[in-house]
Amino acid sequence: MGYTPARREVLHAATVAGVSGLAGCGSVTGDDNTGAEGSDDERNDDCDEPAYKPADQLSPPDSVEEWLADANGYRGERTRTGIDGRAEIQVGNEYDDGLGFAPVVVEVPPMTNVRWNWTGHGGAHNVVALDGTFDSGRSNAQSGTSYHYVFEEPGTYPFVSEPGRSDGMKGAVVVKEPPSTGYEAVDEWVVHSDNFDGTVADRTDSDAASVTVGAPGNGDRFAFAPPVLAVSPDTTVRWEWADPSGPANVVFEDVDVSSGDPTFERETAFEHTFREPGTYRYASLPHKSIGMRGAVVVE
């Protein structure tokens, strides 16, 4: 799980000492890994709220996937982020009556600073790791509150908001090295696509290759498959629309190549022949920000 009993006791004690004052009765600005942030103007009057349940009294699940099966907003996907050393999670997803995290699961590299931001939806919340690694303190309903923790060790860290745990307010942080193809520009481009696992589909022995537009991924059918393709010069690549969850297109970053306006019509197709060696990055513009990206490496 990425911790030792001794480390857990130290971190939990530091968290309680550093941020329990947030509690809706005050605020603290923390400079260490377990910082909570706010201002004296962001106090609320929930000082009579019962104390939160200590993290060391929570029971880690036998299976994280099984435990997340009833988590609000969870559909089996995870958001890969934190490549720049930072990641954010919203506390109180308005689409789940304020009783959810968004995203529910993030996958980040070691040494990522993950920040939870309170939206003000769904009442009072806190953020407590089931293994005691981190704990934001007493639950708080104040919009603008934030809490952060730097994840140093690889592992899977399930967490809850204690007031909403029985209602499905659960999440997880997965800490692991991101997948890699060996092409730095490609990796940085497609790492946010959750169907990218570091594999390069090798079609260098063919004069034609195909890519599915609207493959499962990124929260629905918002992915290209395969996300990374290797071909030889003079190879024609054909993008075929399967069943995207929304209008999609193929637009390249560094060359003037585009399929045109987004569409979700099945059996739509777009072709381009790659003449010169190089790395070519593309995306579906409506869904670029959620990871609908791909790359063609012409070797």
N, C-alpha and C positions, 0 to 999 in steps of 0.2 A: 504493500500500500504506500511505500515511499516514506516510512517514518520508523523510528524506533521508540520503545516505551519511554526512554529517558528524554528523547527529543520532544515527544508528545507532551510530557508533563511540563517541560520548560516552556514550550510554545503556548500551551493552554493557559498557564499561569501568567505569561506575559500578556496574552490577549485580554484576560479578565482584568488585569491591573491597568491595561492601557486604554480599553474602550468600553468598560462596563458603565462608565459615566454617561455614555451616549444615551442609552436607556430611555430616551424621550424626556429625560430630566435635565440634560445638559449636553455638552458636546466636547469632543477632544480632537485635536489634530495630531495624528501619529506620524512619526518619521521613520518607523521601522517597518518590518514586513507585515505587521498586523495592525496597520493604521486605519483608523476611522476618521472621517472628515466631516465637518459641519461648521456652523457658526452659532454664536449665542443667540442670534435672531431666529434660529431654526429649532428652538426648543418647543416641546409640546407638553401637555398636562397629563401625561399618562404615568405619573410617578407612582401611582398606587397599583400599577400593573404587577402581577405576580412575577417573581424572578424567573428568568428563562431556565430551561432544563440544561444542566451542564453537559458538555459534549461527551464526557467520559461515562455518562449514564445512557447513552444511545447505543443501539446495537447495529454494527455494520451488517449489511445484507450478505447472504451467501452468494448471490448472483446479482451484479449491478444491473444487467439487462432485465432480469426478472423484476427487480425492485423498481426500475424505471417504467415498467409496463403500464402503470397507472399514473405516471407523472403527467400533469397537465401540459399539453402542447407537445408531447413527445411522440414522434412517429418513426423512431428507429434510427434517425440520422444524428450526426454530430457536426458541429461547425469547427472546421480547422482554421485557426487564427493564431495571433500572437507572434507572427514572423518578425515583427518590429519590436518584440519584447513587451508588448502590451495587449491586453484583451479586456473586453467589457461584457458584463452580464446585467440585464435589467431585472430588478427585483419588483415584482408586481406587474406581470404582463396583463395589459388591459383587456386582451381578448380571452382571457380565462378568468374573468371576474376579479382580476387582480391577484389571483392565487396561482401564479406560475412564474417561472424564470424564462428569460429569453436572451440567448438560446438556452435550451435545457441542458445540452451537453456541449462543452467546448474541448477541443483537442489543441494543446499548446506545447511548444518546446520547453525544456527546462530553462529556468531563470526568467520566466514570463511573469510580469506583474498583472495579475487578474484583478479587475476592479468591479465590484457590484454597486450599481447605482439604483437608489430607491426612486420609484416613479410616483409614489403617493397613492397608487391604486391598491385596493384590497385590504386596507387596514394595516395593522402593525405587523412587521416582519423582522426576522433576523436571518443570519446566515451561519449555520453550524455544520462543520464537517463531522461525519459520523465517527471518524477515528480520532477526533480531538485535535487534528492538525491546525485548524483555524476556527475562530469563533468571534462573531462581531459583537457579542454581548446581548443585552436585553433587546427585545423586539421594539421596533420604532416605526411610526407611521409617517414620518416627515419626508416629503418630497425634497430632493436635493442632498439627502444624506448619501454618503458613499463609504465603502469599506474596501480595503485592498490587501492582497497577500501575494508574496513572491514565491512561486513554486520552484524549488531547487531540485527536488528529487523526482525521477520518473515514477509513475504509478497512477492509480485510479483513485480519485478522491470524491466519493458521493457526499452530498450535502443536502440540507433541508432548511426551510423556514419552520421553526418549531410550531408557531401558532397554526400554520397551514399544512403541517405534515400529513395529517389524516385526510386532508382534502386534496392531496396530490401535488403539493408544492415541494417538488424534489428536483435535484439536478446533479450534475457530476462534472468534474474537471479531469480530463485525461492528459497526463503529462508524458510526452514521448517525442523523440526526434522526428521531424517531418520526413515524408518519403522523398527520395531523390532519384533523378534519372542520370545524374552526372552532368547535365547541361544546366548551368546556373540560371541562365535567363529563363529557361523553360520552367524550372522548379519554382522560381519566384512568381511566375505568372499563373501556373495552374494549381499551386499548393492549396488555394482556397476552395477548389472543387472537391467535394467529399468522395467522388468516385475515383479520384487520382490516388494510386497506391505506389507510384514510382516506376510503373511498368511502361516501357516503350513498345508499341505494337510495330514490329518490324515488317515492312512491306517493300523492302529494297530490292527484292527479287521479282517484283511485278511492275507492270507499266500502268496499273490502275489500283486504286484503293478507295474504300468507302468509310464514311463516318455517319453515325446515327445522330440526328438532331432531335432531342426530346427523350433521351435515355433516362432511366431512374437516377436521381441524385439531387443534392442541394435542396432538400425539403419536399420534392415532388418529382416531376419529370422535367428537370431543368439542367440537364447535363449533355455533354457530347461523349460518344463512345466509339472508339477509344479516345480518351482525352489527349493522348500524345501519340503521334504517328511518325514513323521514320520511313522515308521513301528516297528513291534515286532521282537524279535530274530527269526531266521530261516525263515525269509521272503525273497522271491526271487523278486528282482526288475528287470524289463525288460525295457531297453532303445530302443525306436523304432524311426528310422530315418523317418521323414515326408518329408520335402522339404527344407532342409537347404540351405542358400544362398551361401555356400561354403563348402569345405570338413571339416567335423567335426569328433571328436572322444570323448571318455569318458575316462579320465585319473584321478585317485584319487591321492590326495596329500600325505596322510599319510600311505597308504597301497599299496602294489604292485598289483594293479588291473587296467587293461586297456583294452579298446576295440581294441587296435592296431592302425594301421595307419589311418589318417583321410580319410573319404570318404563322398561323398554327394549322394551315391546311395540310392534311396528310398527303403523301405522295409528291409533295413539292421537292424539287431537287436543284442543286447548284453545283457547278463543276469549275475547277480551276486547274490548269497545268502548271506545275512548278519547273521552271527552266534552270534556275540558278541555285547552287548550294547555299544553304543558310538556315536560319531559324526563323520561322514565321508564326507569330502569335495572333490569335483571333478570339472573338467572344460573340455572344448574343447580347447586343446592347441593352435590351430591356432587363436582362438578368445578369449582367456582368458583375454587379456588386455582390451577388450571392454565390458566385463561383461558376457560372456557366461559361467556361473558358476552355480553350484547347490550343494545341500547338502542332505544327508540322515541322519536322527536322529533315531537311533535304541534304543528304550526305553525298 
